[in-house]
């Protein structure tokens, strides 16, 4: 059996999910072969998934979203690095109770990319999601050598709000090593940078942006694109409309300016983590995440795992904290059956607090229901 599940956000990491599922399975079938391959779709937990798959964890001090120094990690195996922007610029890096939609910066994410270059990476998988920022990747680009200046020649203030005062952009100082690196933008959203479906409108409120803030950020990013168009030509405007440009507060746009190729996060992560060979060694796949719902069907890890497993002729079941998909929707996604913690414990608060032990009981049910497959 192969356990390839994402995290249960707020309860269990992907590694912990795999550990508890394995414990429950072996309680019923002690000799069952279980391989754990924690997965992620590019958001928070991506580096941990890579490390669990054999990558080396590298730590570096970088700027957090408000400029304070934080310890962030990336993963390295050979010349391939997995960089997770949330490690530097994620919501979890903000002080408790503090949101900064206008001023949070992606500068630290650029420092993480530079650290991966320093480590010799020639392929970088750049996972984006869970950001505290809406700066269009300007901070990241600045950390890599770009200059964003006001009319009097001083650097614009950090954050998306500061881009309203941008007068000139200069990308000529970008780290030359970027020209010879394969940069893959790994995300699960295809929003453009601005407009009704852009980063400020769709994701700004999650980062504390009021309606007025959303308008300010959208106008500032629109202005940012126009100034960049003067600096680098029409590709700046073209990239702003590209799928993935609005990912993680527009850091996707900055990555596209660097020459990144946008791919569904779960697809590239399954390749990087070695999912295909692991599939060949199993007959049943257990995937899952905290909530199986409509969002799951649009590029989230369980849907990607199920699609790949189905293509290889493997049966898939899922575990989750909360199930909000019909059996028909699950079958359409390639999932034969889903097991929710709430089936074992209706009290949601207890499901969150005691997710590990409850998940083990769920795994026991899977072992009983799929005993022959599990034992094979």
C-alpha positions as CSV (number, residue, x, y, z in Angstrom):
1,X,0.0,0.0,0.0
2,X,1.1,3.5,-0.7
3,X,0.1,6.4,1.6
4,X,0.4,9.6,-0.5
5,X,-1.6,12.2,1.4
6,X,-1.3,16.0,2.0
7,X,-1.4,17.7,5.4
8,X,-4.6,18.1,7.5
9,X,-4.2,21.8,7.8
10,X,-4.2,22.9,11.5
11,X,-4.0,19.3,12.7
12,X,-1.4,17.1,11.1
13,X,1.5,17.5,8.7
14,X,1.6,15.2,5.7
15,X,4.4,13.2,7.4
16,X,2.2,12.8,10.5
17,X,-0.8,11.7,8.4
18,X,1.3,9.0,6.8
19,X,2.5,7.8,10.2
20,X,-0.9,7.6,11.8
21,X,-2.4,5.9,8.7
22,X,0.4,3.3,8.8
23,X,-0.1,2.7,12.5
24,X,-3.8,2.0,12.0
25,X,-3.3,-0.3,9.0
26,X,-0.7,-2.4,10.9
27,X,-2.9,-2.7,13.9
28,X,-5.3,-4.8,11.8
29,X,-2.8,-6.3,9.4
30,X,0.6,-6.4,11.2
31,X,2.6,-7.6,8.2
32,X,1.2,-5.2,5.6
33,X,3.7,-3.5,3.4
34,X,3.2,0.3,3.6
35,X,5.2,2.9,1.8
36,X,4.8,6.5,2.8
37,X,5.2,9.3,0.3
38,X,3.9,12.5,1.8
39,X,2.8,14.9,-0.9
40,X,2.1,18.7,-1.3
41,X,0.8,20.9,-4.1
42,X,3.4,23.7,-3.8
43,X,1.9,25.4,-0.7
44,X,3.1,25.2,2.9
45,X,4.4,21.7,3.6
46,X,6.1,21.3,0.2
47,X,9.7,21.4,1.6
48,X,8.8,18.9,4.3
49,X,7.3,16.5,1.6
50,X,10.5,16.8,-0.4
51,X,12.7,16.1,2.7
52,X,10.6,13.1,3.5
53,X,11.3,11.8,0.0
54,X,15.0,12.0,0.5
55,X,15.9,15.6,-0.2
56,X,18.4,17.4,2.1
57,X,17.0,20.2,4.2
58,X,18.9,23.4,4.0
59,X,18.2,26.3,6.3
60,X,19.0,30.0,5.8
61,X,18.2,33.3,7.5
62,X,16.0,35.5,5.3
63,X,13.6,38.4,5.7
64,X,10.1,37.6,6.8
65,X,7.1,39.3,5.3
66,X,7.5,42.4,7.6
67,X,11.3,42.5,7.2
68,X,12.3,40.7,10.4
69,X,14.8,37.9,10.1
70,X,13.4,34.3,10.1
71,X,15.0,30.9,9.6
72,X,13.5,29.3,6.4
73,X,14.3,26.1,4.6
74,X,14.5,24.8,1.1
75,X,15.2,21.2,0.0
76,X,18.0,20.0,-2.3
77,X,18.9,16.8,-4.0
78,X,21.7,16.9,-6.5
79,X,21.1,20.0,-8.7
80,X,17.3,20.1,-8.0
81,X,16.0,22.4,-5.3
82,X,12.5,22.7,-3.9
83,X,11.8,26.2,-2.7
84,X,8.6,27.0,-0.8
85,X,7.7,30.7,-0.7
86,X,5.6,30.3,2.4
87,X,8.8,29.4,4.3
88,X,9.8,33.1,4.0
89,X,6.7,35.0,3.1
90,X,3.8,32.9,4.4
91,X,0.9,33.9,6.6
92,X,2.4,31.8,9.4
93,X,5.4,34.1,9.4
94,X,3.3,37.1,10.6
95,X,3.1,37.8,14.3
96,X,-0.1,36.3,15.8
97,X,-3.1,38.5,15.1
98,X,-1.2,40.7,12.7
99,X,-2.1,41.0,9.0
100,X,-0.3,43.4,6.6
101,X,-2.0,43.2,3.2
102,X,-0.4,46.5,2.0
103,X,3.1,46.2,3.3
104,X,4.0,42.5,3.5
105,X,6.9,41.7,1.1
106,X,8.2,38.7,-0.8
107,X,11.8,39.8,-0.4
108,X,12.7,36.8,1.7
109,X,11.4,34.5,-1.0
110,X,13.9,36.0,-3.4
111,X,16.6,35.4,-0.8
112,X,15.5,31.7,-0.6
113,X,15.8,31.4,-4.4
114,X,19.3,33.0,-4.2
115,X,20.3,30.5,-1.6
116,X,19.2,27.7,-3.9
117,X,21.4,29.2,-6.6
118,X,24.3,29.5,-4.2
119,X,23.8,25.8,-3.4
120,X,24.3,24.9,-7.0
121,X,20.7,24.3,-8.1
122,X,20.1,24.3,-11.8
123,X,16.5,23.2,-11.6
124,X,14.3,25.0,-9.0
125,X,10.7,24.0,-8.2
126,X,9.2,27.1,-6.8
127,X,6.1,26.2,-4.7
128,X,3.8,29.1,-4.1
129,X,0.8,29.3,-1.8
130,X,-0.2,30.4,1.7
131,X,1.4,33.8,1.2
132,X,0.9,36.9,3.4
133,X,1.8,39.1,0.5
134,X,0.2,40.9,-2.5
135,X,3.3,42.6,-4.0
136,X,3.3,41.0,-7.4
137,X,6.7,39.5,-6.6
138,X,8.4,42.9,-6.5
139,X,10.1,42.0,-3.2
140,X,11.4,38.8,-4.6
141,X,12.7,40.4,-7.7
142,X,14.4,43.1,-5.6
143,X,16.2,40.4,-3.6
144,X,17.5,39.0,-6.9
145,X,18.9,42.3,-8.1
146,X,16.0,44.3,-9.6
147,X,15.5,47.9,-8.7
148,X,12.1,49.6,-8.2
149,X,12.4,53.3,-7.7
150,X,10.2,56.3,-6.9
151,X,10.3,59.6,-8.9
152,X,13.1,60.9,-6.6
153,X,15.2,57.7,-7.2
154,X,14.6,56.1,-3.8
155,X,13.4,52.4,-3.5
156,X,9.6,52.1,-3.2
157,X,8.4,51.0,0.2
158,X,7.9,47.2,0.7
159,X,4.6,45.6,-0.1
160,X,1.9,46.0,-2.8
161,X,0.7,49.3,-1.5
162,X,4.1,50.9,-2.1
163,X,4.0,50.1,-5.8
164,X,1.6,52.9,-6.3
165,X,4.6,55.2,-6.1
166,X,6.7,53.3,-8.6
167,X,8.2,55.5,-11.3
168,X,11.0,53.3,-12.8
169,X,11.8,49.6,-12.8
170,X,15.3,48.3,-13.7
171,X,15.7,44.5,-14.1
172,X,19.2,44.7,-15.7
173,X,20.8,43.8,-12.3
174,X,19.0,40.5,-11.9
175,X,21.3,37.6,-10.8
176,X,22.8,36.3,-14.1
177,X,22.6,32.7,-12.9
178,X,18.8,32.9,-13.4
179,X,19.4,32.8,-17.2
180,X,20.7,29.2,-17.0
181,X,18.3,27.8,-14.4
182,X,15.1,25.9,-15.1
183,X,12.6,27.6,-12.9
184,X,9.2,25.9,-12.4
185,X,6.4,27.8,-10.9
186,X,4.4,25.2,-9.0
187,X,0.9,26.3,-7.9
188,X,-2.7,25.3,-7.8
189,X,-4.4,28.5,-8.9
190,X,-4.6,29.9,-12.4
191,X,-5.7,33.5,-11.6
192,X,-4.3,36.5,-13.5
193,X,-2.5,39.2,-11.6
194,X,-5.2,41.9,-11.5
195,X,-8.9,42.4,-12.2
196,X,-12.0,40.7,-10.8
197,X,-10.3,37.3,-10.7
198,X,-6.9,38.7,-9.8
199,X,-4.7,38.3,-6.7
200,X,-6.0,41.3,-4.8
201,X,-9.7,40.7,-5.4
202,X,-9.8,36.9,-4.9
203,X,-7.1,36.4,-2.2
204,X,-6.5,39.9,-0.7
205,X,-9.4,39.5,1.9
206,X,-7.8,36.3,3.2
207,X,-4.7,38.4,4.0
208,X,-6.7,41.1,5.8
209,X,-7.4,43.4,2.9
210,X,-10.5,45.6,3.3
211,X,-12.5,46.5,0.1
212,X,-10.6,49.8,0.0
213,X,-7.3,47.9,0.3
214,X,-8.3,45.6,-2.5
215,X,-8.9,48.6,-4.8
216,X,-5.6,50.1,-3.8
217,X,-3.7,46.9,-4.4
218,X,-5.3,46.2,-7.7
219,X,-4.6,49.8,-8.9
220,X,-1.0,49.6,-7.6
221,X,-0.3,46.2,-9.4
222,X,-1.9,47.5,-12.6
223,X,0.5,50.5,-12.4
224,X,3.4,48.1,-11.6
225,X,2.7,46.2,-14.8
226,X,2.7,49.4,-16.9
227,X,6.0,50.5,-15.5
228,X,7.5,47.1,-16.1
229,X,6.2,47.2,-19.6
230,X,8.3,50.3,-20.2
231,X,11.3,48.4,-18.7
232,X,11.1,45.0,-20.4
233,X,8.5,45.4,-23.2
234,X,5.1,43.8,-24.0
235,X,5.8,40.6,-22.2
236,X,5.2,42.3,-18.9
237,X,1.6,42.9,-19.8
238,X,1.2,39.5,-21.4
239,X,2.5,37.7,-18.3
240,X,0.0,39.7,-16.1
241,X,-2.8,37.9,-17.9
242,X,-1.2,34.5,-17.8
243,X,-2.5,31.6,-15.7
244,X,-0.6,31.5,-12.4
245,X,0.4,35.2,-12.5
246,X,-1.9,35.9,-9.5
247,X,-0.6,33.0,-7.4
248,X,0.5,33.8,-3.9
249,X,-0.3,37.5,-4.1
250,X,1.2,37.8,-7.6
251,X,4.6,36.3,-6.9
252,X,3.7,34.0,-9.8
253,X,3.9,37.1,-12.0
254,X,7.4,37.9,-10.7
255,X,8.4,34.3,-11.4
256,X,7.1,34.4,-14.9
257,X,9.2,37.5,-15.5
258,X,12.2,35.4,-14.5
259,X,11.3,32.9,-17.2
260,X,9.5,30.4,-15.0
261,X,7.3,27.8,-16.5
262,X,3.9,27.4,-14.8
263,X,2.8,23.8,-13.9
264,X,0.2,22.4,-11.6
265,X,1.9,22.1,-8.3
266,X,0.8,18.5,-7.5
267,X,1.9,17.3,-11.0
268,X,5.4,18.6,-10.7
269,X,5.7,17.5,-7.1
270,X,4.7,14.0,-7.9
271,X,7.5,13.9,-10.5
272,X,10.0,15.3,-8.1
273,X,9.0,13.0,-5.2
274,X,9.2,9.8,-7.3
275,X,5.5,9.0,-7.3
276,X,5.5,6.9,-10.5
277,X,8.0,4.3,-9.3
278,X,6.2,4.1,-5.9
279,X,3.0,3.4,-7.8
280,X,4.5,0.4,-9.4
281,X,5.3,-1.1,-6.0
282,X,1.7,-0.9,-4.6
283,X,-1.8,-2.1,-5.4
284,X,-3.8,0.4,-3.3
285,X,-3.2,4.1,-2.8
286,X,-4.4,6.1,0.2
287,X,-4.5,9.9,-0.4
288,X,-6.2,12.7,1.4
289,X,-6.2,16.2,3.0
290,X,-8.0,18.0,5.7
291,X,-11.1,18.8,3.7
292,X,-12.3,17.0,0.6
293,X,-14.5,19.5,-1.1
294,X,-15.0,21.3,-4.5
295,X,-11.6,22.9,-4.2
296,X,-10.0,19.4,-4.0
297,X,-11.2,18.8,-7.6
298,X,-9.3,21.8,-8.9
299,X,-5.7,21.0,-8.7
300,X,-5.3,20.0,-5.0
301,X,-3.0,17.1,-4.0
302,X,-5.6,14.3,-3.6
303,X,-7.1,14.9,-7.1
304,X,-3.6,14.8,-8.6
305,X,-2.7,11.7,-6.8
306,X,-5.9,10.0,-7.8
307,X,-5.6,10.9,-11.4
308,X,-2.0,9.6,-11.6
309,X,-3.0,6.4,-9.8
310,X,-6.0,5.8,-11.9
311,X,-3.9,6.2,-15.1
312,X,-1.6,3.5,-13.7
313,X,-4.5,1.2,-12.9
314,X,-4.3,1.5,-9.1
315,X,-7.2,1.8,-6.8
316,X,-7.5,4.9,-4.6
317,X,-9.2,5.6,-1.3
318,X,-9.0,8.9,0.6
319,X,-8.9,10.0,4.2
320,X,-9.9,13.5,5.3
321,X,-11.1,15.5,8.3
322,X,-14.3,16.7,6.6
323,X,-16.0,15.2,3.5
324,X,-18.1,17.5,1.3
325,X,-18.1,15.6,-1.9
326,X,-20.7,13.2,-3.2
327,X,-19.8,9.6,-4.0
328,X,-20.4,10.5,-7.7
329,X,-17.9,13.4,-7.5
330,X,-15.4,11.1,-5.7
331,X,-15.7,8.5,-8.4
332,X,-15.3,11.1,-11.1
333,X,-12.0,12.1,-9.4
334,X,-10.8,8.5,-9.4
335,X,-11.4,7.9,-5.7
336,X,-13.3,4.8,-4.9
337,X,-14.2,5.8,-1.3
338,X,-13.4,8.5,1.2
339,X,-13.2,8.1,5.0
340,X,-13.7,11.1,7.1
341,X,-12.7,11.7,10.7
342,X,-16.1,13.1,11.4
343,X,-17.6,9.7,10.7
344,X,-15.7,8.5,13.8
345,X,-16.1,11.6,15.9
346,X,-18.9,14.0,15.0
347,X,-17.4,16.8,17.2
348,X,-15.3,18.8,14.8
349,X,-13.3,20.4,17.6
350,X,-12.3,17.0,18.9
351,X,-11.4,15.9,15.4
352,X,-9.0,18.7,15.1
353,X,-7.5,18.2,18.6
354,X,-7.3,14.4,18.4
355,X,-6.8,14.0,14.7
356,X,-4.0,11.5,15.0
357,X,-5.7,8.8,17.1
358,X,-9.0,9.2,15.2
359,X,-7.1,8.9,11.9
360,X,-5.7,5.6,13.1
361,X,-9.2,4.3,13.8
362,X,-10.1,5.4,10.3
363,X,-7.1,3.5,8.9
364,X,-8.2,0.4,10.8
365,X,-11.5,0.5,8.8
366,X,-9.6,0.8,5.6
367,X,-7.5,-2.2,6.5
368,X,-10.7,-4.2,7.2
369,X,-12.5,-3.1,4.1
370,X,-9.5,-3.6,1.8
371,X,-7.8,-6.5,3.6
372,X,-6.9,-8.5,0.6
373,X,-5.6,-5.6,-1.3
374,X,-3.7,-4.3,1.7
375,X,-2.0,-7.6,2.4
376,X,-0.9,-8.1,-1.2
